[in-house]
Amino acid sequence: SLGSLQALLKDFRWQHLEMTNCDFDKFPALKLRSLKKFVFTDNKDVSTFTKTELPSLQYLDLKRNHLSFKSCCSHTDFGTTNLKH
């Protein structure tokens, strides 16, 4: 039932982050330089995408959301050139 990211440690070197069935109103604007895997699934109240800065991101899972994209899923949308999945 996470509804905000205020408690998320920004100085911690996150490698893997999963947010499943949370209470977000919008896609989280993440700026995590070390994050390699991000899973954001089953978040039905989120409909718009927010640009993020995840330069190390390699794996992204956005299934079972109600997200709408103007253009999907360019590496520039996530601030990475490492995206593989």
C-alpha positions in Angstrom: 0.0 0.0 0.0 2.9 2.3 -0.7 1.6 5.7 -1.8 4.7 7.9 -2.1 8.5 7.5 -2.4 9.4 9.9 0.4 10.7 7.1 2.5 12.9 5.7 -0.3 16.6 6.2 0.5 18.1 8.3 -2.3 21.7 7.7 -1.3 21.3 4.0 -1.1 22.7 2.2 -4.2 19.5 0.5 -5.3 20.0 -2.4 -7.8 16.5 -3.9 -7.9 13.2 -2.2 -7.1 9.7 -3.7 -7.3 6.5 -1.7 -6.8 3.5 -4.0 -7.2 -0.1 -3.0 -6.4 0.8 0.3 -4.9 -1.4 3.4 -4.3 0.3 5.8 -6.6 -1.6 8.6 -8.4 1.1 8.9 -11.0 4.1 7.1 -12.2 7.0 7.7 -9.8 9.7 10.2 -11.0 12.7 8.1 -10.2 16.3 9.3 -10.2 18.3 6.3 -9.1 21.7 6.1 -10.9 22.5 2.5 -9.8 19.1 0.9 -10.4 19.4 -2.0 -12.9 16.0 -3.7 -12.6 12.7 -2.0 -12.1 9.3 -3.8 -11.8 6.2 -1.6 -11.7 3.2 -3.9 -12.1 -0.5 -4.1 -11.1 -0.7 -0.3 -10.3 -4.2 0.3 -11.7 -4.6 4.0 -10.6 -1.6 5.1 -12.6 -2.4 6.2 -16.1 0.3 8.7 -17.1 4.0 8.1 -17.5 6.6 10.4 -16.0 10.1 10.7 -17.4 12.8 9.1 -15.2 16.5 9.1 -14.8 17.7 5.6 -14.5 21.1 5.5 -16.4 22.0 1.9 -15.3 18.5 0.4 -16.0 18.7 -2.9 -18.0 15.3 -4.6 -17.1 11.9 -2.9 -17.0 8.5 -4.6 -16.4 5.4 -2.4 -16.8 2.7 -5.1 -17.2 -0.8 -4.9 -15.8 -0.9 -1.1 -15.4 -3.2 1.5 -17.1 -0.3 3.5 -18.4 -0.6 5.5 -21.6 2.4 6.6 -23.6 2.7 9.2 -26.3 5.6 7.1 -27.6 6.9 4.0 -25.9 9.5 3.0 -24.8 12.6 4.8 -26.0 15.7 4.6 -23.9 15.6 8.4 -23.6 12.3 8.1 -21.7 14.2 6.2 -18.9 17.5 8.1 -19.2 19.4 5.0 -20.2 21.0 3.3 -23.2 21.4 0.0 -21.4 17.8 -1.2 -21.5 17.6 -4.8 -22.7 14.2 -6.2 -21.5 
